[in-house]
Amino acid sequence: MPIYEYIAVDPDKSCGTCRRGFELRRPVERPALEVCPLCKSPVKKVISKINTPKITKPLSISDAKSAGFTILEKRQDGNYEKL
């Protein structure tokens, strides 16, 4: 279930929760909220930042081993040999 972020349209006429913004888990098929569940003032959906992890590959076999990976190499007979 995705997490949606909402914030008050008019911060002066809203409660502390929607003034600061809040997150809500909702099924995808449900429509977006139009009012705050607490104070019933209008809210809008905020496009939030996404967290994308930095993907790095080991530069060499020794770097991979020092990172804790097991290095295997495929041989001609179809078996793998640990390096």
N, C-alpha and C positions, 0 to 999 in steps of 0.2 A: 504494500500500500504506500503510495507516495506521500511525501510531506509537503504541504503548501504553506506559504507564509502570507500573512495578511497584516495590513496596517490601516489605521483610521484615515478616512478621507479628510475630515476636519478635526485636527487634534484638540481644538478648544472645546468641542462638544462631545468628547468621548471619555471613556474610563482610562485608567492607567495602563491596563493590559493592552488595549488596542492602540493607544497612543504610542507605546513603545514598539508595538508589533508582536505578533504571536505566531506560533507554528501549529498546524493542525494536520493530523493524518486523516485522509479521506479517500474512499475508493475513487478510481478514475471516472467511473460512470456517473458520479454525483456532480451536480452543478456547483460552481464556485459560490462561496458565501457572499452575501450582499450586505449583511448586518452582523455586528459583533454579537456573539452568543450571550454576553453578560449585560451590556448596556443598550443593545439594539441600535447603536449608531452605525452609519454606513462605513463599510470597510472595502478596501480594494486588494486584489491579489498582487503580490510583489514577486517579480522575477528574481530568484535567489541565485547566489553564486554556487557553482558546482565545485566539488573537490576532486581534482584529477591528480592521482599520485604520479610522481615523477618516476618514469620507468627507465632504469639504467641497466645496461648489460655489462657483465664483467669484461674487462679489457683483455685479459689473458687467462690461461688455465690456472696460473698461480694466484691471480686475483679471485677467481671463482672458488678455489680451494680455501683461501684465507677467509672468504665470506661464508664458508660452511657447506658449500655445494659438493656433491659427489660427481666427479667427472668420469663419464663412461665413453668408450670409443668402440664403434662397431667394427668387428673383424670380418674377414672374407667369408668365414663359415657361418655367419649370421649371429654369432654370439657377441656379447658385449664384455669388454675388459675394462676393469677399473684402472684409471691412471694414477 
